[in-house]
């Protein structure tokens, strides 16, 4: 089965990260699958003469299994600077495509969303999670720089709060993420998520696709979401930090503690 | 300047009380639903209030925008929009002009948003420096359901909220309470009951009217410049985005469905 799946029912599309054994960590293969799915969805939303409807206009992003997304698969790129750089650029490009989708995007954060995984939450227009979930940006603790996610977090919660969150690192509860504005809805338990997501997406789907797309285009224009060069530069910055000896040593000690013995 | 006097026969009237100018939406039987004529009248009253008076007459130093009846403003008159498709572009243009003019007025604008400020009514809040509401008021933008884009409101709304909150408020058609609006920063003062909103606005206006007008004007001008709301470009782009859907078959069908 594909590492990312796309399911469309009428106005609602769902993209699911499907690497549950690795907590949906973003590997090169998973990102390649995500790109393929989102390209299919974007094509489905493009008006064509032979199409009688305008395609889905609400898109859920969620994870299979117990996690939403554990972030970049740093172990897969340890000691491989070229693959690390291309992985970061691939993530940056995916976040860009996700933001430009002519759909309201809703992250249904079914489990931990860490680092790049929490970045995907910030890119989405709306997000739901549960109180005790684990979310956040611990990049600085790992010796790396959250450059790709930073522009999205600033746009989501404002520069002041983004500064605090990204420099502090660590993890947040779902409740804390809600208080900060990283998620828009917080339900008590994971079991409450599906019903809350259905209520929200049903309401969103009742809106006019044309009006929604015009609104989203303007939002993206005004808040800098269309700035691809900024994201590309951020990905390269992130790669430069990740590939430096200090970061590599720190990552090795955290990801391969047995190697020290 | 002719000192405006209250004229309850008009759908928007203005008056000056000491140094506080009032622009009053006066269509309570329709929850102050806006027509193009009302927006034009409000703008004309604003210009009148901003015109320096003859020597010896009190000058307007603070403006309160408020509404008669149960709620501040329920938005555009959708019956008019349904009957005449040309009404929607006129409403969008009038709204954009009025919000810009209020935001750029060289004196503080306080909006008494009691009971409800919905759709175009919520967009009017973009013209206010200080928004007063009540805990149980209803605020928001349900207009995507009608095939109308609330884009016209975004340049001002994103100054009150983070971009993330702005995105949520304009894409999700649910209304929020006055308390929630206050928690977000969309409203600055939250009263317990709607009857307290206008008196609260009046106290704020009186306090501000006593401060040096030139200092307030300069500060407001600087704030607008820092935000970029002194430029027409973002407002023009937002208006164009909302305009692009006005009169479309989808929009007309959705509005018509209100009466089917």
Interface residues (C-beta under 8 A of the other chain):
Chain A: X104 X122 X125 X126 X155 X156 X157 X158 X181 X184 X200 X203 X204 X206 X207 X208 X209 X210 X211 X212 X214 X215 X216 X217 X218 X219 X221 X222 X223
Chain B: X143 X144 X145 X146 X147 X148 X149 X150 X151 X154 X155 X158 X162 X163 X164 X165 X166 X167 X168 X170 X171 X172 X173 X174 X234 X237 X238 X241 X242 X244 X245 X248 X250 X251 X254
